[in-house]
Amino acid sequence: MTDQDKLRQVRDRIDALDTDILRLVNERGRLAQDVARIKREAGEQADFYRPEREQQVLRRLQGLNQGPLSDETVTRLFREIMSACLALQQPLRIGFLGPEGTFTQAAAIKQFGHEVQLQPLASIDTVFKEVESGDMHYGVVPVENSTEGVVNHTLDCFLNSPLQIVGEVELRIQHHLVSREPSAKTIKRVYSHPQGLAQCRTWLDVNLPTAERVTVSSTAEAARLAASETSAAAIASEAAAEMYDLHLLVEGIEDNSGNTTRFLVIGRQSPPPTGDDKTSLVVSRIDQPGGLVRLLQPLSDHGINMTRLDARPSKQGVWEYAFFIDLLGHADDDRVRGALDAMREQASLFRVLGSYPRVAR
Ligand SMILES: C=C(O[C@@H]1C=C(C(=O)O)C=C[C@H]1O)C(=O)O
């Protein structure tokens, strides 16, 4: 048999498999439509998206996966399949901190796939407002970066919003120096979001020490400005560079190669337990000696693992703080419920911001 014959044979088998895969994904789509019918009959109008079920589907397949495709690739493929199945049930509107080309948009796609209507919104406040009003089904906002810490504005929005966290997304953030100039030598000004400038501070100090650093509202806006000026560059994503037809002058200039940002998906109701969940809460206690220790004691008493603690001025009195806490487990788990009840008794402010599936990396 010639090489050509061998190739044809293998491609025939691929064609036969594709026929099967096509039939199977459509069969899956029809089943999703059946699920929608059952949900509608059960009187569930508003919302067909089930993050806890999607997480279970992904975790099960990751457990079964024997390669050669990586778990990450399998997750991405099935995320898109579920996105398409959900679109057959209900077209979702997702608001994200825009403009287009931001990392938040990439996070929204990682969570919901491409078969949703993605709406860039001008500010974190607007994302909260649009979800509260029901114009958007869900919203996606950044909450913390592994190099630069929390996004204060997102935490502050939770202090005044009834919304719940329905999921979290982690994204490796790679920053590039992008410009319409062909070389970094002529760059006199660098635009970026404050987090972008901060995450590349050492690189800028060493490589562009005299360039002016200009803070703008997003990395995508930075790319837009760099596209309209000579001797200017932006620190932005590859997607933003593509959108404004810019050269990638230097790739991966973030100071910390593990640079990761965590985003939150916000909605009106957080999902039921999956067996591997996180709970976020905000608590406060009128200042007293040992106040914080007493507030946290129930977590230790009930053997609950705390994964994050941030303090923000509560805006209700001078030097009063609101503590944002993430812990492992779901608010409906017995152990967590016991700890939360005990904390509630100690606190002057206590609100569960949501329980949601732990991120599938
Ligand atoms: C099919 C369902 O609805 C949606 C689609 C899913 C899927 O394609 O597997 C999973 C959860 C829901 O977001 C379901 O609830 O089972």
The ligand as an ORCA input file, in Angstrom:
! r2SCAN-3c Opt
* xyz 0 1
  C     -29.243     20.055     29.706
  C     -29.372     20.837     30.769
  O     -29.380     22.247     30.707
  C     -28.211     23.036     30.524
  C     -27.247     22.374     29.617
  C     -26.386     21.409     30.106
  C     -25.680     20.457     29.191
  O     -25.634     20.708     27.985
  O     -25.212     19.393     29.677
  C     -26.190     21.322     31.507
  C     -26.802     22.181     32.385
  C     -27.637     23.302     31.916
  O     -26.862     24.484     31.895
  C     -29.541     20.265     32.138
  O     -29.950     21.004     33.053
  O     -29.288     19.072     32.308
*
